[in-house]
Amino acid sequence: MNLNKVIIWGHELHNHTHSYIHNAFYLAFKHMGYDIYWFNEEGQNNYTINNLEVDFNNALYIVHGLESKNLPLNDSSYYIGHNVEWTGSDFKIPKNHVLLNSENQNQNEIKGIPSSNINTLQVYCIGCVDYKSYKNIHYYKYADDYSCMYMPWATDIFPKQIDQNIKDLIILDNGETKKISNFIGMPLDQWDEFKSMCAKHGIEYRNYGGTFNKDSDKNRSVQENMELIQESIIAPALQSEWQIENKYIPCRIFKNISYGKMGITNSKAVNELFDNKLIYSTNIEELVKQGLEFEKNKERFDKIKELMIEVRDNHTYINRINFILDFIKEFKNIHVSKTEMIEN
């Protein structure tokens, strides 16, 4: 099957935590030279270009299950669903789809998507650690029947931007470190504890975003997010107990490192992903102390640079997209053509 475009289906920027995943996919596909579109649940183009009409056939679809009720259905496309609950056997339709929930729809006329045209994308976690590794990369996993891929999320900037951040490491540290720690996202209990530890050490804690209201004045762009993290004296990626127990790898750790901050985590799995080179403790007070002590280390830039290179080379959405495209080409004979070649 040869496809000529990529369509990301569901969400508008800032309306849900997964909207940032979709936005990162969109920007990376565009950066890589693919014909790419991102539609919200109502079928409106989030990045309209001259109001061009889009042919929904012959596309690679990336779909989130929470917003799939209006997903275009055809047999000339290939669908990769994250947390999509499908119904049907030979032909499948998202369980919440309007065609299945319309009183005026004749159920016998609903065909759906051929099951062979559907694959599942899930996040790397404890449930997949014993699955097969793709090309011996331990955080890229797949099911024995090739029906499901597993991977972590990634940073939302590109290799050249990370290279620039590496060059700016010393410039950004102007000798007048601000006693501020900015967090962009929805704070859980761990962040309340972190806020208390910041106050104890005379650090101002600031929280942005996390409202999932696309019109909120607390929302920040990717560039603003990066700048807020860069001005933070420490920028941990704290996780809940469930995430830690299930070895979930958050995108925040990749982002913070790529922006130029030392990786700080309360997750053993995250630390192991970076070969135990992060600041790690299950005790948040200890994390704060270690993070502040690290800032006094004259060799800190060398250590941060090493981590930034690791993220640059292995943990951008370019890496994740290449994994997905290589996987479906190798095991499903699905090829997605580019519209132009762009240097990464």
Secondary structure as UniProt FT lines:
FT   STRAND          2..3
FT   STRAND          5..9
FT   TURN            13..14
FT   HELIX           17..31
FT   TURN            32..33
FT   STRAND          36..39
FT   TURN            41..42
FT   TURN            46..47
FT   TURN            50..51
FT   STRAND          59..64
FT   HELIX           65..67
FT   TURN            69..70
FT   STRAND          78..82
FT   STRAND          86..87
FT   STRAND          91..94
FT   TURN            95..96
FT   HELIX           98..100
FT   TURN            103..104
FT   HELIX           107..109
FT   STRAND          113..114
FT   HELIX           115..117
FT   STRAND          118..123
FT   HELIX           126..128
FT   TURN            129..130
FT   STRAND          132..134
FT   TURN            135..136
FT   STRAND          137..142
FT   TURN            144..145
FT   STRAND          148..151
FT   HELIX           159..167
FT   HELIX           169..172
FT   STRAND          180..184
FT   HELIX           189..200
FT   TURN            201..202
FT   STRAND          204..208
FT   TURN            214..215
FT   TURN            217..218
FT   HELIX           222..230
FT   HELIX           241..245
FT   TURN            246..247
FT   HELIX           251..259
FT   STRAND          264..265
FT   HELIX           268..273
FT   TURN            274..276
FT   STRAND          279..280
FT   HELIX           284..294
FT   TURN            295..296
FT   TURN            298..299
FT   HELIX           300..314
FT   HELIX           317..332
FT   STRAND          335..336
//
